[in-house]
Structures are given as C-alpha cells and as structure tokens.
Amino acid sequence: MFWLLLVLSIWLGPNQADSAQSNERRVVAHMPGDIIIGALFSVHHQPPADKVHERKCGAVREQYGIQRVEAMMHTLDRINADPHILPNISLGCEIRDSCWHSAVALEQSIEFIRDSLVSSDEAEEWGTLKCSDPSATPMRGKKPIVGLIGPGSSSVAIQVQNLLQLFNIPQIAYSATSMDLSDKSLYKYFMRVVPSDAQQARAMVDIVKRYNWSYVSAIHTEGTVTHADSYVFLLSFSLFFSLINVLINQDVNFPSTLPFCLFSFLSPVGLY
C-alpha cells in the first residue's frame, strides 16, 4: 500500500495532473527487489500537436494509466507476500511512462537499456576489483530489468521491440494485438497475453456463424487503440465476414465514456 500511495503522490502531485510533463524530467515508479521487471504504461495522454517535438505529454490518464501502475505493484506485493511462489526471492519493478507515443516510449526504453548496460559494466568492474582486493565493497548501482511489460499500443510495441531485441530483453504486451507481432522471425523476444486481431476476428466469425446472422454492427470506443490499429482490426474483421457473406452495415465509434455509449446506441431502438 505504501508504494501505491507513493506513486500516486508522485504522478498526481501538485500541478501534475493538469500540466504537461517535460521530457527533461520524467518520474519513475520504483519498487526494490531481487529481480526487477520493467514496465511501460501510458500514465499520461499523448503530447498535444504543438508539444510533439518537445515530447511533453498531456494530462494524467487516471483510469487507464494509474490503475495499471497500481495493479502491477499490488500483484508484486501479493507474490512477494506468498512464501510458496518465489521463496527467498522478491520481485521489484521500475515503471516508466510511455504517454501512448512512440517517441516517448523509445526514449524510456533507452533509459532501461542504459541502466542494464551500466549494471553490466559495474559487475565487470566489481569482478576485477574483487580479484585484486578481496576486502573491497561491492558497488550499489541500479539492477537491470529482466524483461519489459507493455506498452499498450501495437504500433508503439513494435518500435520498442525492435530496440529491445538488440539487447536480448524480453517483452510481454498486455494489449498489443497486431498480427505483425506474431512473426517470431522478426520479433523473437516478443510475447503477449491477449489474442491477435486475426484470432479475435475468427472468434467473432464463429459466433456469427453459430447464430446465422446476416448483418452485424462494428462498435468500438475511441482512445483505447490508435487509429491505425483500429483500422487494421476492422479490415481483418471485414475480410473474414466477406468470406461467409455477412454484411457489416454499421461501423460505430463511441467516446470512451460507457454511459454515453449505451445511451447513444440504445436510444434509437427504444431500449433506453
């Protein structure tokens, strides 16, 4: 609980929620442990158009961003508190903000890599020093991450993976669904815990075939994926449906607020 309050006080401190974040100083949520897991979460919105070149992020994403930070720290706390999962080993984390923007995500990925390289150099220097002076005190640098969780967007995850795999750092995505990421010859250190766009489209086709539907509506909310990611999914969705002669007669893009979604969709048919 202490770490949850700490990260909230850092990211939601005075003047932080409504002000832009400078690329010169980005806050990092850190939990100590024997093994450190890195994470890229979109804690802030994308940089506005006039701030893209400065990589200054927008306002805090309280639900999407802060909740993921809390969820990761809570999960690690639960694992560390259970002596049967990883006895005598504690998990820690270093969480950085991707701002749902490729330039910021790459910038933060470079920070992860730099810390890993510095840790490797310190370990090598410590080994040399230990041989010459057995009483020497080991250096206390930052521990390298063993892997990275995130980022959320497929297009950003692809760019981050292209960088991380050069240094053999595994990456696990929680919402990147692009079919391109399934190509292990290109993204050999990438894994994900969600089905790809193709698998989701096939599952929807199976449902439509099961109930013999002829017309369907595609409903999605804005802000959860990039426009390009949404377009690719709908394209694969339409392709599968065309093979079984099913027509998508409506493509509805709602704001991400659920009450407004339900009201807008159900009112015309008299259900709300």
N, C-alpha and C positions, 0 to 999 in steps of 0.2 A: 504493500500500500504506500509506503514511503516513496518508492520510485515513481509510482503513478502520480502522486501529488507533486513530486519534483519536476517531472517532465511537463505537467500542466502549468506549473508556475513559470517554467522557462518559456514555453511556447505561447502561453496566454497571459504573460505578464503585462505590466502597464504599457499601453500604447502598442502592443504587439499584434493584437487581433485585428486592428483596423489599419495598421500601417504596413507599407511594403517592406520586404526583408532585403537587406543589402547583400550582394554577392560577396562582399568583403568579410562579412561575419555571419556565418550560419551556425545556428545552435545544433548541438548533438546530444541525443539522449543516450546515456551510457549506464550499463549495469555490469559490475565486475563479475568475473567468473573464471574458472579454469579454461573453459572453451568459449570463445567469443563468436557470436553469429551476427553478421551484418544484415541490415535491412534498409530498404529504400521505400518510404511511404510518402504519399502526396499529402503532406500536412498543410500546405498552402495551395491556393489556386495558382494557375499558370500566370506568368508575368503578363501584364497588360501590354497592348501593342506598342505603346511608347516606352516601355521598360524592357523589352525583349533583349536588346543589345547589352543592357546592364545586368541581365539575369536577376532582376528584382521581382520576387514573387508577389502574388496577390494576397488576399485576406485568408485567414485560417479556415480550413475545412474541418469544422468541429466534429461532424458525424463521420465523414469518410476518413479523415486523417487522424484525428486524436483517438478515435475508437480503435484504430488498428495499432497505434502505439500502446494503448492500454492493454489490448488483447494480447499482444506479444509479451509484454512484461508480466502480465498475470499468468500466462501459460508457463513462462520460465520459472516464476515463483512456485507454481504448483509442482512442476517437475523437480525442482531443487528440494522441495519440502518432502518429497516421497523417497525414502531410502531404498526402495525396491527398483526404481527406474534406472538411476545412474548413481550407484553407491560410491561415495567419496569423490564424486566429480560434480562440480557446479557449472551451470550454463550461464553465460552472460551475453550481453548484446551491445551493439553500437548502432543506433538508429539515426539515419540521416534523411533529410527532406528532399524529395525529387521534384516537388512542385508540378508534377504531371507534365514535365517539359524536358525534352531530350538534352538540351544544353546543360541544364542544372543537374540532371541525373548523371551525365557523363562527368561533370565537374566533381560531384560527390563520389563517384566510382573511383576517380583518380585518387581521391583522398584515402579511400580504403586500400588501394593498391600501394600508395606511397607508405602508409603505415606498415603494410606487410613487408615491403622491401626494407624499411628501416629496421624492423624487428629481426629480419634475416641477417642484416649486417651486424646488428648488435649481438646476436647469438654467435656469429662467427668470431667477432672480436672478443667476446667473453671466453670462447673456447681457447683462443690463442693466449689470452691473459691468464687463464687458469693453468695452462701448462707451464708458464713462466713463473707464476706466483700462486701457489695453492691456497693461500690465505686471502686472495682477492675477493671482494664483494661483488656479486652479480649485478649487472645493470638492470634497471627497472623501467624499461620502455613499454610502449603500448603493445598489446598482444595482437597478432594478425588475425583476421577473421578466417574461419574455416569454410565459410560459404556465405552467400547473399540471398536474402528473401526479397522478392519484388524485382522491379517496380510493377505497377498495375497495368499500364498501357502496353499493348503488344508492340507498337512501333518503337516505344522507348525501351522496352525489354530487349528487343533485337539489337539496338545500338549498344546497350550496356553489355549484352552477352558477347558481342564482337570484341569488346575491350577485355572483359574478364577472362575469356578463354585463352587469351595470350599469356595469362599468368596462372592458368590451371585452377581458377577459382570457380567452384560450382555455384549455380544459380537456380533457385526454386521460385517460380512465379505463382501467384495466387489468383490472378485474373487475366493473364495474357493468353488469349485464345487463338491467335493467328495460326493458320495451318503451316506457314513457313517454318515455324519453330519446331515442327515435328521432324524436320530433316536433320538427323543426327550427324550427317557428314558435314554440315555447316555449323551446327550448334551442339557440339558434342558434350558441353558441360551444362546444358540447359535441361531442367525438369520442371514440371508443373503439376498442380494438384486439381486442375479443372480440365474438362474435356475441350478439345479444339472446336473451332467453328464448324468444321465438317462433321464431327461427331454429334454436335448439338443439332445441326440441320437434319442429320439422318434420324435422330430420335424424334424430332418433330414430324418428319415424314411418316415414321412408323405410327405415330398417334393419329395422324390424318387418315392414313390408310385403314387403320383399325376401325375408325368410325365412319368411313366412306364419305368424308367431307369433300365438297367440290369448290367451295370458296372459303378463304381464310383472310384474316387481317393481321398484319405485322405491326405489333405495338412495342415500342421501346422508349426509354427515357433518355433525355439529353444529359450530358455531364458524366455518364458512367464510363463511356468509351470515347475515343477520338472519332471524328467524322470518318476518317479513312478506315478505322477498324469496323465501324458500324456498316459502312458501305460494303466491305468485303464479306462480312457475315450475311447481309441481306442478299448479296449476289449469289453466294453459295446456297442460301435458303431458297431463292427463286429457281436456281438451276435444278435442285432436287425435285421441287414441286412441278416444274415443267415436264419432268420425265414421267410423272404419273397423272398428267393432265389436270392439275389443280391450279386454280387461278388465285393470285393474291390481289384482291380487289381493293385493298386499302392499306396504306403504309402510314401509321400514325406516330408522330414524335411528340411525346409529352414532356413538360417540365418535370424535374425530379421530385417534386412535392406530391406525395401519394394522394392526399385528399383531392387536390385539383385534378389529378389524373382520373380518379374514379368518377368525379362529378362530370367532367367533360365527356367521358366515354359513355357513361350510363344514361345521362340526361336525354340524348336524342332518341333512345329506345324505350324511354319511360320506366327505367329501372331505378332511377334516383330522384 
